[in-house]
């Protein structure tokens, strides 16, 4: 019996849960790999590059059939004021690469100002919420939607979109 192995390019349990919500696989493993981008990706291009780098790095780390990279960042969006939390996923099976986005959530002005000043979203959210480890739980998405969209669910949407070219015959 052959086991289909999926590597998730992060040690963050929320990112692994996001993949588990989308894929029913024999083995989904967390594989901490570098994103190759800044700690706080800014813009869609840098956020996508981080996800691509993670997915590719996973394939280089072991006998994985699929590498999944997930990256959260912040970006400005044409036609809308302010700064948004964005999330992207990449699925790479060594032959095909798919990309998908999760929801974009507007950041409150006071949080956006701190990000614009050079701080990272995770620590800012921890400070604003007077807690630690928001990124490993409900995430900024959970806080910004008052729990209506948890981080794992938002990231799962990105993963599902990224899987299209890998699992659908339409591509």
C-alpha positions as CSV (number, residue, x, y, z in Angstrom):
1,X,0.0,0.0,0.0
2,X,1.4,3.4,-1.0
3,X,1.1,6.3,1.4
4,X,0.5,9.7,-0.2
5,X,2.6,12.2,1.8
6,X,1.9,15.9,2.1
7,X,4.3,18.3,3.6
8,X,3.1,21.6,5.0
9,X,5.9,24.2,4.9
10,X,5.5,25.4,8.4
11,X,5.8,24.4,12.0
12,X,2.6,26.4,12.8
13,X,-0.2,23.9,13.8
14,X,-2.8,26.3,12.4
15,X,-1.4,25.9,8.9
16,X,-1.3,22.2,9.2
17,X,-5.0,22.2,10.4
18,X,-5.9,24.3,7.4
19,X,-4.5,21.6,5.1
20,X,-6.2,18.8,7.0
21,X,-9.5,20.6,6.6
22,X,-9.1,20.4,2.8
23,X,-7.3,17.2,2.2
24,X,-8.0,13.6,3.3
25,X,-4.6,12.1,3.0
26,X,-2.7,9.3,4.6
27,X,0.1,11.5,6.0
28,X,0.1,15.3,6.4
29,X,3.3,16.5,8.1
30,X,4.5,19.9,9.3
31,X,7.9,20.7,7.8
32,X,9.4,23.9,9.1
33,X,11.1,25.6,6.2
34,X,12.1,29.2,5.6
35,X,9.8,31.4,3.6
36,X,12.6,33.3,1.9
37,X,10.7,36.6,2.4
38,X,10.6,39.1,5.2
39,X,9.0,38.2,8.5
40,X,6.1,40.6,7.6
41,X,5.5,40.1,3.9
42,X,4.1,43.3,2.3
43,X,2.1,43.1,-0.9
44,X,0.6,40.2,-2.7
45,X,3.8,39.5,-4.7
46,X,5.9,39.0,-1.6
47,X,3.2,37.0,0.2
48,X,2.8,34.7,-2.8
49,X,6.6,34.3,-3.1
50,X,6.7,33.2,0.5
51,X,4.1,30.5,-0.1
52,X,5.8,29.4,-3.3
53,X,9.2,29.2,-1.5
54,X,7.7,27.1,1.3
55,X,6.0,24.7,-1.0
56,X,9.1,24.1,-3.1
57,X,11.3,23.8,0.0
58,X,9.0,21.1,1.4
59,X,9.5,19.0,-1.8
60,X,13.3,19.3,-1.2
61,X,13.0,18.1,2.4
62,X,11.8,14.6,1.9
63,X,9.8,12.1,-0.1
64,X,6.6,14.2,-0.2
65,X,4.1,13.9,-3.0
66,X,2.8,17.4,-2.4
67,X,4.3,20.4,-0.9
68,X,1.9,23.1,0.5
69,X,3.1,26.6,1.3
70,X,1.0,29.1,3.2
71,X,1.9,32.7,3.8
72,X,0.1,35.5,5.4
73,X,0.9,39.1,4.6
74,X,-0.5,42.6,4.4
75,X,-1.3,44.5,1.2
76,X,-3.0,47.5,-0.2
77,X,-5.9,46.7,-2.5
78,X,-6.8,48.7,-5.6
79,X,-10.2,50.4,-5.1
80,X,-10.2,50.1,-1.3
81,X,-8.7,52.3,1.4
82,X,-6.4,51.0,4.0
83,X,-4.2,48.0,4.6
84,X,-5.5,44.4,4.4
85,X,-4.5,41.1,5.9
86,X,-4.0,38.7,2.9
87,X,-3.3,35.0,2.8
88,X,-2.0,32.9,0.0
89,X,-1.3,29.2,-0.5
90,X,0.6,27.2,-3.0
91,X,0.3,23.5,-3.8
92,X,3.3,22.0,-5.7
93,X,3.5,18.4,-6.7
94,X,6.8,18.8,-8.6
95,X,5.1,19.1,-12.0
96,X,2.1,21.4,-11.3
97,X,1.9,24.5,-9.1
98,X,-1.4,25.9,-8.0
99,X,-2.0,29.2,-6.2
100,X,-5.0,30.3,-4.2
101,X,-6.0,33.2,-2.0
102,X,-7.9,33.3,1.3
103,X,-10.1,36.2,2.3
104,X,-8.7,39.7,2.5
105,X,-9.6,41.5,5.8
106,X,-9.3,45.2,6.4
107,X,-7.0,46.1,9.2
108,X,-8.1,48.7,11.7
109,X,-6.3,52.0,11.1
110,X,-4.5,51.9,14.5
111,X,-3.1,48.4,13.6
112,X,-2.3,49.4,10.0
113,X,-0.3,52.4,11.3
114,X,1.9,50.1,13.4
115,X,2.4,47.8,10.4
116,X,3.3,50.8,8.2
117,X,5.8,51.8,10.9
118,X,7.6,48.5,10.5
119,X,6.0,46.2,13.1
120,X,4.8,42.7,12.4
121,X,1.1,41.8,12.5
122,X,1.4,38.9,14.9
123,X,3.1,40.8,17.7
124,X,0.9,43.8,17.1
125,X,-2.2,41.6,17.5
126,X,-0.8,40.0,20.6
127,X,-0.2,43.5,22.0
128,X,-3.6,44.9,21.0
129,X,-5.4,41.8,22.4
130,X,-3.1,41.6,25.5
131,X,-2.2,38.0,24.8
132,X,0.5,35.8,23.3
133,X,0.5,33.4,20.3
134,X,-2.6,34.8,18.4
135,X,-1.0,33.5,15.2
136,X,-1.1,29.9,16.5
137,X,-4.7,30.1,17.5
138,X,-7.6,32.1,15.9
139,X,-5.2,34.5,14.3
140,X,-5.8,38.0,13.2
141,X,-8.7,36.7,11.1
142,X,-10.4,35.4,14.2
143,X,-9.9,38.7,16.1
144,X,-10.9,40.9,13.2
145,X,-14.2,39.0,12.6
146,X,-14.9,38.4,16.3
147,X,-14.4,34.7,15.8
148,X,-16.6,34.3,12.8
149,X,-13.7,33.3,10.6
150,X,-10.9,31.5,12.3
151,X,-7.4,31.5,10.9
152,X,-7.4,27.8,10.0
153,X,-10.7,28.2,8.0
154,X,-9.4,31.3,6.2
155,X,-6.2,29.5,5.3
156,X,-8.1,26.4,4.2
157,X,-9.9,28.5,1.6
158,X,-6.5,29.5,0.2
159,X,-5.3,25.9,0.2
160,X,-8.5,24.7,-1.6
161,X,-7.9,27.3,-4.3
162,X,-4.3,26.3,-4.7
163,X,-5.2,22.6,-5.1
164,X,-7.2,23.3,-8.3
165,X,-4.5,22.8,-10.8
166,X,-3.2,19.7,-8.9
167,X,-6.5,17.9,-8.4
168,X,-8.9,19.2,-11.1
169,X,-8.9,18.1,-14.7
170,X,-10.0,21.5,-15.8
171,X,-6.4,22.9,-15.9
